[in-house]
Amino acid sequence: MSNTNAHGLVESPAQHSPLVKSENVNHNGATDSTTEPKDTLAIIAVTLAAIAAFLNVFATQPLLPLFEQIFHASKAEVGRSVSVTTLGVALSATFWGTLAERVGRRKVIVISTFLLAIPTVLTATSTTLTQVVIWRFLQGLIVPGIFGVTIAYITEEWPRSRVPRVMSIYLTGVVFGGFLGRLLPGVAAVHQVIPFVAPRWGNGFIIIGTVEFIFGFLLWRWLRRDSPLAAGAVKNTNIFRHLRNPQLIATCAVGFNVFFSLVAAFSYVTFYLAAPPFNLSPAKLGMLFMIYLVGLVVTPLGGIWISRAGSRTALICSVGAGIVGILLTLIPNLPVILLGLTICSSGVFICQTASNSYIQRIEKSGGRASATGLYVMVYYAGGGVAGVLPGYLWRYGQWKACVALIVFVQVLSVIIAGSIWKGKDA
């Protein structure tokens, strides 16, 4: 039950959780706080959860050319090793969210992390591309049990004033995990890190699976029990109730557009930069993902900004920056293009933080995990569409047509958030 304090503010049950740091309002209205050791371990734990999940999602991207040779398959066929994982995420996100509300978020996060290690390691045993695709699909089915549920866990276990900052730290783990997930398999495939593993490309998956098992143990140790509201208190979550919430649907639409913009930009800019006058090699194109590391700095700062300015203001400004960034890529100068992609991706990271923070604020009935699951499902659907739709426009205007599509989607996000994200929670 929520209580109203002396200042007329509604207190979340998470404010009484043993995880959170104690907060007191001084005579100037500022917040004094002392961080407890449990809080620090919990923040580390949710960050490890983010890393564990996103070590997998794009892990085969650096191996696609190698798979093309090993399995004598086309680019589209080997590309399934990426797309089936995002498909699995979209299909299972709402299931994990609903399950977490019945059995508890902490339990689902820990079990999912241990489970994810199994198909990850088994991927290394594949002798055919079909086997790789099957194991990758299973990984995608399990991943939302970690990162989607962790988002709801953060909201329940920290005071409302701290959620944007903790969420930004968590999303920093997402960025770092995604980067490591691309780096480790590629490096491990070139260097025989584990001498007895065959095929050699499987080294990276053995490493990732081992890391996930270790992280699962640390999560079991460091994640404390759910607050009373979160620990299975929601017994009758109905997904159709979420579908009747216009603010939630609007946030899902924003999430769709955010991931669409990111995937479309970084997938199709490679064709642009591989052609004259740039003529970048595949190895140099792979270095484009170094830009993601900017998110390690931008995302935490974005969380601080969101807590002060509000989710709507932060999202609108970030989308504006993203539009400027993607337009800069039309200038035929490589440093300017890289700057534009950096600005574009940074805007996306802040938009993601704003959307996640807002969705936790508007869902107050205890169904945050299932609401987040719905958001994750739509979010990854945006990435799936982005892998295909820009390709149809490429034939008409190449990269310029793709930029126009991305700008249109970004403007649509501003319209949605600006018109529907209203009230004190925005």
C-alpha positions in Angstrom: 0.0 0.0 0.0 1.2 3.5 -0.8 1.2 6.1 2.0 1.0 9.9 1.9 3.7 11.6 3.8 3.6 15.0 5.6 4.5 16.8 2.4 1.5 15.4 0.6 3.6 13.1 -1.6 2.9 9.5 -2.3 5.5 7.2 -1.0 6.3 4.0 -2.9 6.7 0.7 -1.0 10.2 0.6 -2.5 11.1 3.6 -0.2 11.0 1.2 2.7 13.0 -1.5 1.0 16.3 -2.5 2.6 18.0 -2.0 -0.7 17.6 1.7 -0.9 19.5 4.5 0.6 17.8 6.5 3.3 16.7 10.0 2.2 15.7 13.0 4.1 14.5 16.4 2.9 16.3 19.3 4.5 14.9 22.8 5.1 16.0 23.9 1.6 14.0 21.1 0.0 17.2 19.3 -1.1 17.8 15.6 -0.5 20.4 14.4 1.9 21.3 10.8 1.5 23.7 8.1 2.8 24.3 5.2 0.6 24.2 1.8 2.3 26.5 -1.0 1.2 23.4 -3.1 0.2 22.4 -0.4 -2.2 25.8 -0.4 -3.9 25.8 -4.1 -4.3 22.3 -4.0 -5.7 23.3 -1.4 -8.2 26.3 -3.5 -9.3 24.0 -6.5 -9.5 21.5 -4.9 -11.8 24.3 -3.7 -14.0 25.7 -7.2 -14.2 22.3 -8.4 -15.2 22.2 -5.9 -18.1 25.7 -7.1 -19.2 24.7 -10.8 -19.0 21.7 -10.3 -21.1 23.2 -8.2 -23.9 26.4 -10.2 -24.2 24.2 -12.5 -26.3 21.8 -10.4 -28.4 24.2 -9.4 -31.1 27.0 -11.8 -30.4 27.1 -13.3 -33.9 27.4 -10.0 -35.8 31.2 -10.1 -36.1 31.0 -13.8 -37.1 28.6 -13.4 -40.0 31.3 -13.4 -42.8 33.0 -16.4 -41.1 29.7 -18.2 -41.0 29.1 -17.4 -44.6 32.3 -19.3 -45.5 32.0 -22.1 -42.9 28.4 -23.0 -43.6 28.4 -22.1 -47.4 25.4 -19.9 -46.8 24.1 -16.6 -48.1 24.3 -13.3 -46.2 20.6 -13.5 -45.5 20.9 -17.0 -44.2 23.7 -16.3 -41.8 21.9 -13.1 -40.8 19.2 -15.2 -39.2 21.6 -15.9 -36.3 21.0 -12.3 -35.3 17.3 -11.9 -36.3 16.0 -15.0 -34.5 17.4 -13.8 -31.2 15.5 -10.5 -31.5 12.5 -12.5 -32.6 12.8 -14.7 -29.5 13.0 -11.5 -27.3 9.8 -10.1 -28.8 7.9 -13.3 -28.5 8.7 -14.0 -24.8 8.9 -10.6 -23.3 5.3 -10.4 -22.0 5.5 -14.0 -20.7 8.5 -13.2 -18.4 6.9 -10.0 -17.2 3.7 -11.8 -16.2 5.7 -14.6 -14.6 7.8 -12.2 -12.6 4.6 -10.6 -11.1 3.5 -14.0 -9.9 6.7 -15.6 -8.5 8.8 -12.5 -7.8 11.2 -10.5 -9.9 14.5 -11.5 -8.2 13.8 -15.2 -8.6 13.1 -14.8 -12.4 16.2 -12.6 -12.9 18.5 -15.1 -11.2 17.0 -18.2 -12.8 17.0 -16.7 -16.3 20.7 -15.8 -16.0 21.6 -19.3 -15.1 19.3 -20.7 -17.9 20.8 -18.4 -20.5 24.3 -19.9 -19.9 23.0 -23.3 -21.2 22.1 -22.5 -24.9 25.0 -20.0 -25.0 27.5 -22.7 -24.3 25.6 -25.2 -26.6 25.9 -22.8 -29.5 29.6 -23.6 -29.5 28.8 -27.2 -30.2 26.9 -26.5 -33.4 28.1 -28.2 -36.6 25.4 -26.6 -38.9 23.9 -23.2 -39.3 20.5 -24.6 -38.4 21.8 -25.6 -35.0 23.3 -22.2 -34.5 20.0 -20.6 -35.3 18.1 -22.9 -32.9 20.4 -22.1 -30.0 20.3 -18.4 -30.8 16.5 -18.5 -30.8 16.5 -20.1 -27.4 18.8 -17.4 -26.1 16.4 -14.8 -27.3 13.5 -16.5 -25.5 15.4 -16.3 -22.2 17.0 -12.9 -22.4 13.8 -10.8 -21.4 13.7 -12.7 -18.2 16.8 -10.8 -17.2 16.7 -7.3 -18.6 12.9 -6.7 -19.0 12.2 -7.9 -15.4 15.3 -6.0 -14.0 13.8 -2.7 -15.2 10.7 -3.4 -13.1 12.8 -4.6 -10.2 14.7 -1.2 -10.3 11.5 0.7 -10.0 10.2 -1.4 -7.1 13.4 -1.4 -5.1 14.5 2.2 -5.3 12.7 5.5 -4.4 11.0 7.2 -7.2 13.5 10.1 -7.2 16.4 7.7 -7.7 14.9 5.5 -10.4 16.1 7.6 -13.4 19.7 7.5 -12.1 19.7 3.8 -11.3 18.0 3.1 -14.6 20.7 5.1 -16.5 23.5 3.0 -14.7 21.6 -0.1 -15.7 21.4 1.0 -19.3 25.1 1.7 -19.2 25.5 -2.0 -18.5 23.3 -2.6 -21.5 25.6 -0.6 -23.7 28.7 -2.2 -22.3 27.2 -5.7 -22.6 26.3 -5.1 -26.2 29.8 -3.9 -27.0 31.5 -6.8 -25.3 29.1 -9.2 -26.9 30.3 -8.1 -30.3 34.0 -7.9 -29.3 34.5 -11.3 -27.5 33.3 -13.7 -30.2 35.3 -11.9 -32.9 38.5 -11.9 -30.9 38.1 -15.4 -29.6 37.4 -16.7 -33.1 40.7 -15.3 -34.3 42.8 -16.3 -31.3 42.5 -19.9 -30.0 41.7 -18.7 -26.4 40.4 -22.1 -25.4 42.7 -24.7 -27.0 40.3 -27.7 -26.9 37.1 -26.1 -28.2 36.1 -27.0 -31.7 35.0 -25.2 -33.9 37.3 -22.3 -33.0 34.5 -19.7 -33.5 32.8 -21.3 -30.5 35.4 -20.0 -28.1 33.5 -16.7 -27.6 30.2 -18.5 -26.6 32.1 -20.7 -24.1 33.5 -17.5 -22.5 30.1 -15.7 -22.6 28.3 -18.7 -21.1 30.9 -19.0 -18.3 30.5 -15.3 -17.5 26.7 -15.6 -17.4 27.0 -18.5 -14.9 29.3 -16.5 -12.7 27.0 -13.5 -12.9 24.0 -15.7 -12.0 25.8 -16.6 -8.8 26.6 -12.9 -8.0 23.0 -11.9 -8.7 21.8 -14.6 -6.3 24.1 -13.2 -3.7 23.6 -9.5 -4.2 20.0 -9.0 -5.3 17.9 -8.8 -2.2 14.4 -10.1 -1.9 11.6 -8.2 -3.6 9.7 -5.6 -1.7 6.3 -6.8 -0.5 4.4 -5.3 -3.4 6.7 -6.8 -6.0 7.1 -10.3 -4.4 4.2 -12.1 -6.1 1.6 -9.6 -4.9 0.2 -9.2 -8.4 -1.9 -12.2 -9.1 -4.3 -11.1 -11.8 -2.2 -9.1 -14.3 -4.2 -8.8 -17.5 -2.2 -7.7 -20.6 -5.4 -6.3 -22.1 -5.5 -3.8 -19.2 -2.2 -2.4 -20.5 -3.6 -2.2 -24.0 -6.2 0.2 -22.7 -3.6 2.6 -21.2 -2.9 5.2 -23.9 0.2 6.5 -22.2 1.7 3.0 -22.1 0.8 2.4 -25.8 2.3 5.7 -26.7 5.5 4.8 -24.8 5.6 1.4 -26.7 5.3 3.3 -29.9 8.2 5.6 -28.9 10.3 2.5 -28.1 9.5 1.0 -31.5 10.7 4.2 -33.2 13.8 4.5 -31.0 15.1 1.0 -31.8 14.0 1.3 -35.4 16.2 4.5 -35.7 19.2 2.8 -34.2 19.1 -0.4 -36.2 18.2 1.3 -39.4 21.0 3.9 -39.1 23.8 1.4 -38.2 22.7 -1.3 -40.5 22.4 0.7 -43.7 25.1 3.2 -43.2 27.6 0.4 -43.7 26.4 0.1 -47.4 26.9 3.9 -47.7 30.4 3.8 -46.3 31.5 0.7 -48.2 30.8 2.5 -51.5 32.9 5.3 -53.0 34.2 7.8 -52.0 34.7 6.1 -48.6 35.4 2.5 -49.6 35.7 1.3 -46.0 36.7 -2.3 -45.5 34.6 -4.7 -43.4 37.1 -4.5 -40.6 36.9 -0.7 -40.5 33.1 -0.9 -40.7 33.1 -3.1 -37.7 34.9 -0.4 -35.8 31.7 1.7 -36.1 30.3 0.0 -33.1 33.0 1.7 -31.0 30.7 4.6 -31.1 28.4 2.7 -28.8 30.9 3.2 -26.0 30.0 6.9 -25.9 26.8 5.6 -24.2 28.9 4.6 -21.2 29.2 8.4 -20.5 26.0 9.7 -22.0 23.6 7.3 -20.4 24.4 8.1 -16.7 24.4 11.8 -17.4 21.1 11.4 -19.2 19.7 9.7 -16.1 20.6 12.8 -14.0 19.1 15.1 -16.7 15.8 13.1 -16.9 15.4 13.2 -13.1 15.6 17.0 -13.2 14.0 17.9 -16.5 11.5 15.1 -16.9 11.1 12.2 -19.3 9.2 14.2 -22.0 11.6 17.1 -22.1 14.6 14.8 -22.2 13.1 12.7 -25.0 12.1 15.6 -27.2 15.6 17.2 -26.9 17.3 13.9 -27.5 15.3 13.1 -30.5 16.1 16.6 -31.9 19.8 15.9 -31.4 19.4 12.5 -33.1 17.8 14.2 -36.1 20.7 16.6 -36.4 23.1 13.7 -36.0 21.6 11.6 -38.8 21.4 14.6 -41.1 25.1 15.2 -40.6 25.8 11.8 -42.2 24.6 13.3 -45.5 27.8 15.5 -45.6 30.4 13.4 -47.6 33.1 13.7 -45.0 34.0 10.7 -42.9 34.8 12.5 -39.6 31.5 14.5 -39.9 29.6 11.2 -40.5 31.2 9.6 -37.5 30.3 12.7 -35.4 26.7 12.5 -36.7 26.4 8.8 -35.8 27.8 9.5 -32.4 25.2 12.2 -31.8 22.5 10.0 -33.2 23.3 7.0 -31.0 23.7 9.2 -27.9 20.3 10.6 -28.5 18.9 7.1 -28.8 20.4 6.0 -25.5 18.9 8.9 -23.6 15.5 8.3 -25.3 15.7 4.7 -24.2 16.4 5.8 -20.6 13.5 8.3 -20.7 11.1 5.8 -22.1 12.0 3.1 -19.5 11.8 5.7 -16.6 8.4 7.0 -17.8 6.9 3.6 -18.3 7.7 2.7 -14.7 6.1 5.9 -13.5 2.8 5.6 -15.2 2.3 2.0 -14.2 1.3 2.2 -10.6 -1.0 -0.7 -10.2 1.7 -3.3 -9.6 1.9 -4.5 -13.2 5.2 -2.9 -14.1 7.0 -6.1 -15.1 4.2 -7.1 -17.6 4.0 -3.5 -18.8 7.8 -3.5 -19.4 7.4 -6.9 -21.2 4.9 -5.3 -23.6 7.3 -2.4 -24.2 10.2 -4.8 -24.8 8.1 -6.8 -27.3 7.2 -3.7 -29.3 10.7 -2.2 -29.0 12.4 -5.3 -30.6 9.7 -5.4 -33.2 10.9 -2.0 -34.2 14.4 -3.4 -34.7 13.0 -6.2 -36.8 11.2 -3.9 -39.1 14.3 -1.6 -39.4 16.3 -4.5 -40.8 14.0 -4.8 -43.8 12.0 -1.6 -44.5 15.0 0.7 -45.3 16.1 -1.8 -47.9 13.1 -1.2 -50.0 13.7 2.6 -50.0 17.4 2.1 -50.8 16.6 1.4 -54.4 14.9 4.8 -54.8 17.3 7.1 -53.0 20.0 5.0 -51.4 21.3 6.4 -48.1 19.4 9.7 -48.5 16.1 7.8 -48.6 17.1 5.9 -45.5 17.9 9.1 -43.7 14.6 10.6 -44.7 12.8 7.6 -43.2 14.8 7.8 -40.0 14.0 11.5 -39.6 10.3 10.8 -40.2 10.3 8.1 -37.5 12.1 10.5 -35.1 9.7 13.3 -35.7 6.8 10.9 -35.1 8.3 10.1 -31.7 8.3 13.8 -30.8 4.7 14.1 -31.8 3.7 11.1 -29.8 5.6 12.0 -26.6 4.7 15.7 -26.8 1.0 15.1 -27.2 0.4 12.0 -25.0 3.1 12.0 -22.3 1.4 14.5 -20.0 1.0 15.1 -16.3 3.4 15.1 -13.4 4.9 11.8 -14.4 6.2 13.2 -17.6 
